[in-house]
């Protein structure tokens, strides 16, 4: 009886620790409307990362892009590219660019 209670307690503690370490219940940078997340995953993730942290140098970090660029500036950058970023005007629909820019502008 004591052994099974101890085992149950240890299992519960392990599950709690795992939940805390994985951020269970917390908001991640990739939380957002599913259509925007789909666009981000297929068009942006390879350079900007799973946590918006940037994978191709500091200039690709989008975690607080809303502090640096307005929604209009972000839209323009997506459409026209810049520095090392390619343009996406011919790859994404205007409404997809609009939705992505609005979501990213909210990152502060």
N, C-alpha and C positions, 0 to 999 in steps of 0.2 A: 504494500500500500504506500509506504513512504517512498520507496524507489519509483513508483509510477507517478506520484505527485512531484517528486524532484525532476523526473524526466519531462513532465508536462510544464513545469516552471521553466526549465532550461529551454525547452522548445519555444515557449512564449517569449522569453527574453531574446532569443536569437531572432525571432520574427520581428520583434519591435526594433531591434538594432538594424536589421536588414531594411525595414521600412524607412527608418531615419536616414540611413546611408544612401538610399536610392531616391530620397526626396518625395516619398509617398505623400500625396495630398498637397504638395507645394506646386506653385506655378513655375513653369520653366519658360525660357525665352521662346520656345517653339509652340507655346499655347496660343491658339487663335482659331479663327474660322477654318473649317476643314478644307475649303477650296483654296484659301491662301496658303495653308500648310502644304497642300499638294503642289502648288506652284513653287513654293520655297524649296521643298524637297527635290523636285525634278530640275529646277533651274538655278538654284542658288547654293544649295548645301555643299557642293563639292569645293567651293572656294570660301564660303562663309561659315561652314561648320554646323554641327548639330546643336550648338549652344550659342550661335551667332558670334562665336569667339574669333572667327577669322582663321583661315588655314594657309593664307598666302601673304603673310606679313601683317603688321599692325593696321595698315590702312584697310584691311578687309574685315576688321572687327566691327560688327553692327550692334553690339549689346546696348550702346547708348547713342545710336546714330541720330535719334531725334533731338539730342542736345547739340549736334554739330550741323545738321542739315534740316531744312524745312521739308514739308511734304512735297512741295513743287521741285525743290532741288533733288530730292530722292527720285521722284518720277523722271526728271530729266536725266539723271545718272543711269537709271535703268534703261531708258530709251536710247541714249546716245553713248553710254559707256564712259570710260575715262581712265586715265592712267593705265593700269593693267586690266581693267574690267572691259569685257566686250559689250557691244550694244545688244539689247534684247528687243528692240522695236519690231524687228521682223520675226522674232521667235515667240513673242507673247502677244496676246490680244490686248487692245487698249484697256478693256475693263480688268484684265488680270494685272496689268501694270499699275492701274489706279488702286486696286485692292491691296497689292503688295506695298506700294508706296505709303498708303494710309496706315497699314499695320506697322511698317518700319518706323514711320514718323512718331508713333506712340512709344517707341523704345527710348526711355530716359534713364 
